[in-house]
Every structure is written in C-alpha cells, then in structure tokens.
Amino acid sequence: MSQDTLAAFANALATGSIRVVDLTQTLSPAFPQITLPPEFGQCWPFRIEEVSHYDERGPGWYWNNFSCGEHTGTHFDAPIHWVSGRHLPNNAVDTIPVEHFIGPACVIDCSKEAAADADFLLTVPFVEAWEARHGRIPPRAWVLMRTDWSKRTDPVAYQNFDATGQHTPGPDADVVRFLVEQRDVIGFGTEAIGTDAGQGYHLRPPYPCHSIMHGAGRYGLQCLANLDQLPPTGAVIFAAPLKIEQGSGSPLRVLAMVSER
Amino acid sequence: MSLPRPPKKNPILRTRAPTTPPGGRSRVALGLTTAAALGRLELQVCRDCGTVQYPPREACHACLSERLRWTAQDGAGELIADTVLTHSNDLYFRERLPWRLGMVRLDAGPSVVAHVHGDVGDAPARVRVGARLDRAGQAVLVAFPEQETKDMADDRQLREMTCDPQYRKVLVTDGKTPTGQAVVRALVDAGADLVWVGHAEPWKQYAGFDAIAGLHAVTPVPLDLTDSRAVSSLAAQIGGKVDIVVNTAEHHRTFGIGDRRGLDAARAEMDINYFGLLRLAQDFGPALKARAADGDTGACAWVNVLSVYALANFPAHGTFSASKAAAYSLAQCLRAEMRASGVRVVNVFPGPVDDEWNQLVPPPKLAPSALASAIVKALRDGVEDVFPGEVAQDWLARWRDDPKALERELSL
C-alpha cells in the first residue's frame, strides 16, 4: 500500500497535480533579524563572504562562506529554545522525531485584520469561527497564521518599529493554550519576525506562543512567505531544520504541497 | 584669496596618476615627521649647550653632544630670502609650478629652507614657521604670515599639504551615532559639497538621524560594515566620487574578559571596528588612490575614528580596546598602502566620548561635537594623528613617557 501511495505521490508531483509552494524567505544580508535590547546577546543576521569567484582565490569555482544565527530568516523554533521547554525530552532540532517535520497545515487568514491593525491578536473566537467554515483543526497539524506580512518587502515596514517597540500580529495567550490543549497542534507558524506578536512582551505570560507552545513540546515557524497561495486546509508542510547538535532552531526551507483540484 | 568653487570635472578626461614629493628621510630626520604628524613643530635642542639645531643630526653641531631632545618651537622668524621655482625635474613639483620657496632665520637660531605661503610679503618679512606633512607624508616646513590672513587655508601650495573638506565629497560611514551626526554637521558647516551618510539596520530608529538626513548637502546611503556585499555595492555606486572617507562606524560594549561569557559582544566589536575597516578599505581604497591627483578637490584623506584605548588596554572596556588596537594596526597598514598615492590616513584617538556606552565612565568626556571639530581641524591642518580632549592628551603623554607604566596604572 505504502509503495502505491508513494508512487502515486511521485506521479502527482511529476504531473503537477500536486503543486509545491515555497514558504521561505530568501536568506539575504538585507533581510531583517530579530531585534533585542542591545545589552542582551544578539542573533546574527545572515552574512555572506565570497571564498572565490573563478579568480586567483580559486580559478575554476565560485563559493561562499555564510554566517547566521539559529533564528535567522525563515526558521524553525524547537522546544529547547524557550526556558519553559528546556527539560523536555527530544526538545532540540537534532533529537526531534523526523516524522514531526512533515504534517498537515491549517491556514487561518487574518490578512484583512492585520492590514487594519498591525497589533492584531488571533483569538479563540476567531479560530472557532474559522473552524465553523473549514472544519475542526485535526490533531498534529500546523496552524499557520496568514497575515500577508511577508508582502512587506521594505524592511522598515516589515519590522514596523515605533517609539513603543515593534508592532506585528500574533496570537494571544488563550488561543495558544487552546491550540495546544484542545487541538493538539504540532506547532504554530507566522509571517512576521516572531511567532509572538511584536507587543507580545506585554501579554500574560510574556511571549505566550514561545512560552506555552515550547513548554508543551510544540514547534514554531516564522518569517514564512506565500501563505496566500495555500488553501485553508489540505496542504502538507515539509519543514525539516538543520541537524544541529543541541540546536534551538535553524533556518530552513519550508515547502508546502498542495493538491490541484 | 579664497578658493573659487572648482569647475565640474569633464568625465571623459583622463584622471592623472598621483605623484608625491621626495619622501626619503634619515631616521633622525623622522623626528620632525613625528611631531608634524601631531601638528607640532619640534626641533632638536641640545641638553648640554642649549643650541637649537636644524637640519636634524645625530649630534649637536655646536658642542658634539648626543644629548638632543625634540622640543616644541613657536617658529617665529624672518624670511631673509625667497624665490619662485619655475623649473623642476621632480615629477611632483614640475606638475605644480610655479612654487615659492624661501630661507627663514628662526629667532631660536637656525636658518631653514621652507615652502612660503602666498600671503607672506617679499623678503625681508616676519613669518611663523610651522611643520606640515606633505603628500609623501613627510614633514616639511612652511613659512606662514605672522598674523592670520583671510582664507589662509586656501593657499594653493598649502592645500597640497592639507585635506580641507571644502568643496569635497565625503562619506561618513555611520550617521546614526551622536559622533557620526556631529561629524556630518561639522563637514556640512566646513563647506563639503556632498556628504553621504551611511545607516545600517534602517528599521532601528535613532534620535537625530532624520534631522541629519534632511540637510541639503546630505544623502543617506544604506551601509552596514558587517555586510561585505553592502560595502561592495556602495563602493560600486559612489566609490569613484568619494574624496574623503570618515569611518565613524563603531561597536562598543563595556566588558573585559571575565564579566561577559562568550564571544558575541567581542565578535561584534571586531566585526565592525576591525573587519568593517578592512571591508571598507578593500572596496573604497583603490578608487581613492586612483583619484588622488584629480584636480583641486581630488581624493585626499581617510579618517579612522579609533580610540585612545587602542594604545593601551582599558580593562573595563577590554574587548573594545582590543578591537580598536586591531583597527589601529590595520590603519597603519592602510596608511602604508595609501602612501604612494598621497592620500592621507588620519587616525583619531579620542578618550571616552559622551555617549551611551560611556554612561558609567566619569567625566571628563569628549563631546561628540568636539570630536567632530577635531576631525575637521585635522583635515584642514593636514595632521595624521589626533588625540582630541584632555583624557586623550593625558594618555598620550603617559604612553609616550612609559607605555609599561601606563599599562600598570590602567590595571589598578
């Protein structure tokens, strides 16, 4: 059976009846990185240095060295990233069971709300209203919050800082608890720079998506793109982080597979 | 006579290759350069018989004592003869003829040959002799009018030895810091034609940047010295027009070894303070060198804002000191590589600047505006090493006297 399923899958890819959507931002020095107060340790932005370019440093070949943090660009958050998940088993990118890296996705469209209010918070009633239209979120699914934030190609608009800090949409604390306890999601994904809202520090607990999601052994994806190309349900996400020993996360290529109907 | 605005360059004309005046000096004669690099005139004075002598020698020409000390001079004297050179076989001077020279008898004793400023009257005339660095980076003597004259800095011969920002195009690498902003304002006030102001991480808001960006001569440009591609890209756009680079970009944290675990703060300091300078020099250096003889306002200077902590480690800011020492060393390399073109590398060694990261350093602290004024003055005077403010002057004096003693004093 499995052989037939995989053969059918391969055939569907080959014939285009399964469309592959890239949910990844390009790793570029210009892409903004998370901003912390300067006295804290900082996540490196993506940087790239040429090793050789068909020149005296290597006449026949071109290659680069790059550097970045585990949480640079489109990236995966493992439970060990947050203090609430530090003692869980298999909580780092190298020990998470690999089958968790492939799973179904529910895409909740908040793009109108986020356009109207950069501080928009996803709530339980909002998710319940979505479920009334698209059905109940199945267990072990990714919940992806579509805000069209990735369409903000100007880094200033993407970061959206003012005198009171960053203003980007995210989930409130209750909905994170709901998704973990009532819906058993595998993780939560966003388009902005964090899984939590820009003003998430002021929620209770602070940064609820990090605190509750990782405390329950669930994952995060952020800086996602092209969520507007996904159906509300039915897409399957491939999101495998680099196998970094005791890694708290990693940049990764996130792919979605969508049936063409 | 004030310098008229130079005409725009015809872009299809050849840019002439830079030449420099004769640069050979004996080791003892370099004492004159050591002082001139700081903007001082010093001559050898015999500690036994008191004779002031010139040219520099190994021993006193009056009593043969070897106990000679370089001592500051006021340079007062009389121009006893002057002439205008109309022919020279030296490649540098033959492109700059006519050239005025003279003989000055210093009140302190010796007679010296000096370049003569255009505002000095015919001999005999009272003058004040100063030391300047020529395009070869070596000390030469210049006879100035006894009293300041209007637009004295605009003298054609003198401008060969200075790097006045007037009518020049300047890149200030970071305009988001108080120092960067003060430097931009000082350059605009000094008559710079155009000031490109770098700004990294555009999403971060810094007080004062918008006001700087709105000045008429200012053009903000994205520039992050940690990003090699960004530096190369900017050099590709404007590198062929920049006459002066002022590298104000700096990362400063206040840690030694034991009070901060890990490398992140130290690495960020090295990445901007040291590697940032290297990236900048690799990408902007070649074009600057090539344009060193590009008319009256050709490329002329490269300013590094270092720190007096580059001389000796200030343990409370230990990793910052180390990054600045690395930058200082690299700046010496840059100076050596720029030497043949005549582009001057100016190293500025401020003491603690009155900014965010020196919050806990007690006064006296150097105001950013004072640092900026010192930079513009250094360009106008053509000096090479600048120690602005009392802390920097104090450290310099102690370091020159006994570097080991300074190390011990700083470790208490």
Interface residues (C-beta under 8 A of the other chain):
Chain A: P29 A30 P32 T35 G41 Q42 P45 R47 I48 E49 E50 P155 V156 Y158 Q159 N160 F161 D162 A163
Chain B: E201 P202 W203 K204 Q205 D224 T226 D227 S228 R229 A230 G262 D264 A265 A268
